Amino acid sequence: MRTDGEHDPGIILSVSNLTVAYNGNIAVSSLTFEVTRGRILGLVGPNGAGKTSVINALLGIAPKVTGSILLAGSSLRDLRSYQIVRLGIRVVTQQTQTLNAMSVLENVLMGMPEDESDRFVSAFFWKKALTKGETKRKADALALLSLVGLNGDPDAPAGGLSYGQKKRLEIARTLAGEPTVLLMDEPTAGLDTGGVGDVCQMLKAIRSSGKTILLVEHNMEAVRDVCDEIIVMDFGKMIAFGKPEEVLANPRVLEAYIGRGEHG
């Protein structure tokens, strides 16, 4: 992992001249943007605009990538996906991966990093130390469940949750991994109006806790409600950047959506 030049500590993620290609086809072309620590940056655009390719590049799973990607000033280029995850970039996809046979609480605990030093010491010397560590982990997991609005029985089987609740549980488990930047892929997909409102409140709470979010979203009302700034992409290129109310009134943005019947 190398550090490239001067770094603004307020910028947690910096992408410069990012280009992503699949079999010779350009999916993202010379994209440059920054994500400010503790804020929500929206990444929006019509279907096929290149949003998923950006996420794949950040996760190290896009096949051919050029340009610069810096996390807290350190380059992510040429790192494997598991190394990028360890450095703090985590993703919540549209598909939930709930461990249905486990309890709600156990699902979150599964996402927490293990403290190997505590395990070693407690195994040979102080069993009480392990008990204290487990108590803290449980308290932290319960706090995450509260943060995402899952205030029911933490010992209930996760398989009994509704679809919307499972999405919340997936977010809590991802947060348990202590991400530096949380990538979220359409968290409102499949939800009714009330569910969308609940997700917006949850995202604001996560931001208030100090987390940084890069949000891919199609629901423009949600984007207006929660994002501090947004990037609009079309055909792999950025066509607008700024405050949601300004960008979503941009004629070029309206044309990109309305011209394809994809406005929301």
C-alpha positions in Angstrom: 0.0 0.0 0.0 1.5 3.3 -1.0 0.7 6.9 -0.3 0.5 9.3 -3.2 1.4 12.9 -2.4 -0.4 15.4 -0.2 -3.7 14.2 1.3 -6.6 16.3 2.6 -7.8 14.5 5.7 -11.4 15.7 5.0 -11.4 13.6 1.8 -11.8 9.9 2.6 -12.1 8.6 -0.9 -10.5 10.2 -4.0 -11.1 8.9 -7.6 -9.2 10.4 -10.5 -9.5 9.6 -14.2 -11.2 6.3 -13.5 -11.8 4.2 -16.7 -13.4 0.8 -16.6 -13.5 -1.5 -19.7 -15.2 -4.8 -20.3 -14.0 -6.8 -23.4 -12.9 -3.5 -25.0 -16.1 -1.7 -24.3 -15.8 1.4 -22.1 -18.2 1.3 -19.2 -16.7 4.3 -17.3 -14.7 7.0 -18.9 -12.2 9.3 -17.1 -14.4 9.7 -14.0 -13.1 12.0 -11.2 -14.7 12.6 -7.9 -14.1 12.9 -4.1 -16.1 11.6 -1.1 -16.0 13.8 2.0 -15.6 12.1 5.3 -18.9 11.8 7.2 -21.2 12.7 4.3 -23.4 10.9 1.8 -22.5 11.2 -1.9 -25.1 9.9 -4.3 -24.2 8.2 -7.5 -27.2 8.2 -9.9 -27.9 7.8 -13.5 -30.1 5.9 -16.0 -29.7 2.1 -16.4 -26.4 1.4 -18.1 -24.8 4.7 -17.0 -21.8 2.9 -15.4 -22.7 3.1 -11.7 -22.2 -0.6 -11.0 -18.9 -0.5 -12.8 -17.7 2.3 -10.5 -18.7 0.2 -7.5 -16.9 -2.9 -9.0 -13.8 -0.8 -9.6 -13.8 0.5 -6.0 -14.1 -3.1 -4.7 -11.3 -4.4 -7.0 -13.5 -6.7 -9.0 -13.7 -4.9 -12.3 -11.6 -6.6 -15.0 -9.7 -3.7 -16.5 -9.3 -0.4 -14.6 -7.0 2.6 -15.1 -6.8 5.8 -13.1 -6.2 6.5 -9.4 -8.3 5.3 -6.4 -7.1 6.6 -3.0 -8.6 5.6 0.4 -7.5 8.1 3.0 -4.6 9.0 0.8 -3.5 5.4 0.1 -3.7 3.7 -3.3 -6.1 0.8 -3.8 -4.9 0.1 -7.3 -3.5 -3.4 -7.8 -4.9 -4.6 -4.5 -7.1 -7.7 -4.3 -10.7 -7.3 -3.3 -10.2 -8.9 0.2 -7.4 -6.4 0.8 -9.6 -3.5 -0.1 -12.3 -4.9 2.3 -9.8 -5.1 5.1 -8.8 -1.5 4.5 -12.4 -0.4 5.0 -14.5 -0.3 1.9 -17.6 -2.5 2.4 -20.7 -2.9 0.2 -24.3 -3.6 0.9 -25.9 -5.1 -2.2 -29.5 -5.4 -3.2 -29.5 -9.1 -2.3 -29.8 -9.9 1.4 -27.4 -12.5 2.8 -29.2 -13.2 6.1 -28.2 -16.3 8.0 -31.8 -17.4 8.6 -31.0 -20.1 11.1 -29.2 -17.7 13.4 -30.7 -15.0 15.6 -30.8 -11.4 14.6 -28.0 -10.6 17.2 -25.8 -13.5 16.0 -26.0 -12.2 12.4 -24.5 -8.9 13.5 -21.9 -10.6 15.7 -20.8 -12.6 12.7 -19.9 -9.3 11.0 -17.6 -8.1 13.7 -13.8 -8.5 13.5 -12.4 -10.9 16.1 -9.8 -9.6 18.5 -7.1 -12.3 18.3 -5.1 -10.9 21.2 -8.1 -11.1 23.6 -8.8 -14.7 22.4 -5.2 -15.8 23.0 -4.9 -14.2 26.4 -8.3 -15.4 27.7 -7.7 -18.9 26.4 -4.6 -19.3 28.5 -5.0 -17.0 31.4 -8.1 -15.0 32.2 -11.4 -16.4 31.2 -13.0 -13.3 32.7 -11.3 -11.2 30.0 -13.2 -13.2 27.3 -16.5 -12.6 29.1 -15.8 -8.9 29.2 -14.9 -8.9 25.5 -18.1 -10.8 24.6 -20.2 -8.4 26.7 -18.8 -5.4 24.8 -19.3 -7.1 21.4 -22.9 -7.8 22.3 -23.5 -4.2 23.5 -21.9 -2.9 20.3 -24.1 -5.3 18.2 -27.3 -4.1 20.0 -26.3 -0.5 19.4 -26.0 -1.2 15.7 -29.4 -2.9 15.6 -30.8 0.2 17.2 -29.0 2.4 14.7 -30.7 0.7 11.8 -34.1 0.6 13.5 -34.3 -3.1 14.4 -35.5 -2.7 18.0 -37.4 -6.0 18.3 -36.2 -9.2 20.0 -32.5 -9.6 19.2 -32.7 -13.3 19.9 -35.5 -14.0 17.4 -34.5 -16.1 14.3 -33.4 -13.8 11.5 -35.4 -16.0 9.1 -38.6 -14.5 10.5 -37.8 -11.0 9.5 -39.6 -9.2 6.7 -37.7 -8.3 3.5 -37.2 -4.7 4.6 -36.0 -5.8 8.0 -33.5 -8.2 6.5 -32.1 -5.3 4.4 -31.6 -3.4 7.7 -30.0 -6.4 9.3 -27.6 -6.7 6.3 -26.6 -3.0 6.8 -26.1 -3.6 10.6 -23.9 -6.6 9.9 -21.8 -4.6 7.3 -21.4 -1.7 9.8 -20.2 -4.3 12.4 -17.1 -4.7 10.2 -16.2 -1.1 10.9 -16.2 0.2 7.3 -14.3 3.4 6.4 -16.6 3.9 3.4 -19.9 2.2 3.1 -21.0 1.5 -0.5 -24.8 1.0 -0.8 -26.5 -0.3 -3.9 -30.1 0.8 -4.1 -31.2 0.2 -0.5 -34.7 1.4 -1.3 -35.3 -1.2 -4.1 -38.4 -3.2 -3.6 -39.8 -1.0 -0.7 -43.1 0.9 -0.6 -43.3 4.6 0.2 -43.2 4.0 3.9 -40.3 1.7 3.7 -38.3 4.2 1.6 -38.9 6.9 4.3 -37.7 4.5 7.0 -34.5 3.8 5.0 -33.9 7.5 4.5 -34.1 8.1 8.3 -31.7 5.1 8.8 -29.2 6.5 6.3 -29.3 9.9 8.1 -28.7 8.2 11.4 -25.7 6.3 10.0 -24.3 9.5 8.7 -24.8 11.2 12.1 -22.8 8.3 13.7 -19.8 9.5 11.6 -19.9 7.0 8.7 -19.3 7.9 5.1 -21.6 6.6 2.4 -21.4 6.3 -1.3 -25.0 5.7 -2.3 -26.2 4.3 -5.7 -29.9 4.9 -5.9 -32.7 5.2 -8.4 -35.3 6.7 -6.1 -34.9 10.5 -6.7 -37.0 11.5 -3.7 -34.6 9.4 -1.5 -31.6 11.1 -3.2 -33.0 14.5 -2.6 -33.7 13.7 1.1 -30.4 12.1 2.2 -27.6 13.1 -0.1 -25.2 16.0 0.6 -24.0 16.0 -3.0 -24.7 13.8 -6.0 -23.0 12.7 -9.2 -25.1 12.0 -12.3 -23.6 9.6 -14.8 -24.7 8.9 -18.3 -23.0 6.6 -20.8 -20.1 6.1 -18.5 -19.4 9.8 -18.0 -20.2 12.4 -15.3 -22.7 14.9 -16.7 -23.5 16.8 -13.4 -22.3 17.2 -9.9 -23.5 19.3 -6.9 -26.4 19.7 -4.5 -29.3 17.4 -5.2 -31.9 20.2 -5.7 -29.6 22.0 -8.2 -28.4 18.9 -10.1 -31.8 17.3 -10.5 -33.1 20.5 -12.1 -30.3 20.5 -14.7 -31.8 20.2 -18.2 -29.1 17.7 -19.2 -30.0 15.5 -16.2 -33.7 15.7 -17.0 -33.0 14.7 -20.6 -31.0 11.7 -19.5 -33.8 10.5 -17.4 -37.0 11.7 -19.1 -35.6 10.9 -22.5 -35.5 7.2 -21.5 -38.6 7.2 -19.3 -36.5 6.5 -16.1 -37.3 9.5 -14.0 -38.4 8.9 -10.4 
